[in-house]
Amino acid sequence: MDIADTPQESAFRAEARAWLEQHAPRRDPTKRHKPAITDAEQDAHAKAARRWQRVLYDGGWAGLTWPQRFGGRGGTPWQASIFAEEQAEFDVASGVFAVAHGMVAPTLMVHGTDAQRSHLDAMLSGDEVWAQLFSEPEAGSDLANLGTRAVLDGEEWVVNGQKVWTSGAQYSEYAILLARTDPDAPKHAGITYFLLDLRSPGIEVRPLRQITGVAHFNEVFLTDVRIPAENVVGDVNRGWKVAHTTLNNERAFIGGGNSAWSIAELTAMARHFERTDDLVVRQGIAAAHSRAEVLKYMGYRIRTAVARGEMPGAVATTMKLFYARHWARSTALALQIQGAHGSLWGASALDDGLWQQTFCGQYAVRLGGGTDEIQCNVIGERALGLPREPAADRDLPWRETRGSGR
Ligand SMILES: Cc1cc2nc3c(=O)[nH]c(=O)nc-3n(C[C@H](O)[C@H](O)[C@H](O)COP(=O)(O)OP(=O)(O)OC[C@H]3O[C@@H](n4cnc5c(N)ncnc54)[C@H](O)[C@@H]3O)c2cc1C
């Protein structure tokens, strides 16, 4: 594993920094942004992220690692990391393209038709935000149990059902959708993967408000929604294989994310509350620093593997789990450092309650993209070779299984 910049990478870093200096304001490192909580703040954030994506696109910095034939820059994963490191020093909005860039695009590059891949350019330019319509009330960890039905009617599929936890659906133009097209096949075998225009008739998006006050995700109700047959990705009833590509990319994407806080902030907080002599606080900060370093090197390992054309496999799952635990432990430490002040909320709390928000935000990371327990199962089965979980319904027709409800 090589971690120092090569001369070419140093030159790339200098070029990226110079471009960013010209196109974005520098971030004040002593101030953390108040998170977008209200609907108006979230909307403003989404618009700012679209504007910044357009600036990247016009400047030739969008899709850094995407092949040039798909409109990208054809760069290396290392260049993407270098650019992300440099961009973190600037005050720009990002995040709303996580599904489009991190999950849909890599899936379409592998499984999509040329017509489907024509969306890639709009994703890069910031014109299309995408959502992921996978989870349902009875299909989260056991995603293959999903019950949203799609029935072919001439040249169109007619979809009925309910999805839930759909991040960003309220400001997305398109979605990837999994629906059951053969209820008589075993649960993994009768699913089809669709591209859905969210402006189609019959779609109702209802935001769900979380403990933090943010309506990050939604319930989505689909009633007689019509999808053209050419929007099927891969083969009919073979959508599970396509979904795997999406889910693998999702894990690597979440685990590779930058923390919303830094260890330096924890140290500054310990100074502020005069807790730097407290042995438990000192050990906590040292442990948080060690975890952050481990994560950094795990990230390097994944990028090195990808650069050599290898699949990171279980490392991505391990990193996602480790990242979630790091988030939980480090934000709990932040509230511990604050002592009684840690129990305050909103404007009464330190930094307008940013740390309380970040602490509650751990559940998004620990559940989204597969829960901690499911990551442990994956590591146990695929990395450690432990016996598979028993699954009595694996080979039964989905219609006959407990979860189908019909
Ligand atoms: C912030 C956030 C954003 C999300 N965004 C999206 C999105 O955009 N699109 C989308 O489709 N979904 C999204 N999800 C949904 C996410 O994928 C599911 O929440 C997740 O897969 C868990 O499913 P569930 O919530 O139904 O919990 P369940 O599957 O019902 O699990 C409940 C509990 O049981 C445990 N459990 C379940 N099965 C097992 C098992 N076999 N072994 C051990 N423990 C088990 C789980 O770990 C969990 O603790 C999002 C979730 C979050 C938190």
The ligand as an ORCA input file, in Angstrom:
! r2SCAN-3c Opt
* xyz 0 1
  C     -30.485      7.261      7.428
  C     -31.068      6.130      6.640
  C     -31.237      6.280      5.285
  C     -31.819      5.261      4.541
  N     -32.006      5.470      3.221
  C     -32.601      4.517      2.484
  C     -32.885      4.768      1.110
  O     -32.616      5.840      0.576
  N     -33.506      3.792      0.414
  C     -33.831      2.598      0.965
  O     -34.346      1.746      0.248
  N     -33.596      2.331      2.272
  C     -32.997      3.280      3.049
  N     -32.765      3.036      4.379
  C     -33.254      1.800      4.971
  C     -32.175      0.852      5.482
  O     -31.573      0.154      4.428
  C     -32.871     -0.078      6.491
  O     -33.254      0.703      7.600
  C     -31.970     -1.189      6.955
  O     -31.684     -2.089      5.917
  C     -32.622     -1.969      8.122
  O     -33.898     -2.379      7.806
  P     -35.136     -2.092      8.803
  O     -35.081     -0.644      9.176
  O     -36.354     -2.597      8.145
  O     -34.822     -2.918     10.108
  P     -35.087     -4.482     10.328
  O     -34.567     -5.253      9.176
  O     -36.523     -4.670     10.686
  O     -34.166     -4.777     11.576
  C     -34.576     -4.507     12.922
  C     -33.465     -4.968     13.853
  O     -33.274     -6.389     13.731
  C     -31.922     -6.695     13.410
  N     -31.867     -7.830     12.482
  C     -32.666     -8.025     11.410
  N     -32.317     -9.142     10.762
  C     -31.275     -9.673     11.436
  C     -30.464    -10.830     11.270
  N     -30.664    -11.676     10.264
  N     -29.468    -11.056     12.165
  C     -29.252    -10.201     13.210
  N     -29.994     -9.084     13.434
  C     -30.983     -8.832     12.561
  C     -31.399     -5.434     12.739
  O     -29.989     -5.338     12.837
  C     -32.109     -4.338     13.513
  O     -31.419     -4.061     14.708
  C     -32.197      4.046      5.165
  C     -32.026      3.887      6.528
  C     -31.470      4.914      7.272
  C     -31.308      4.719      8.747
*
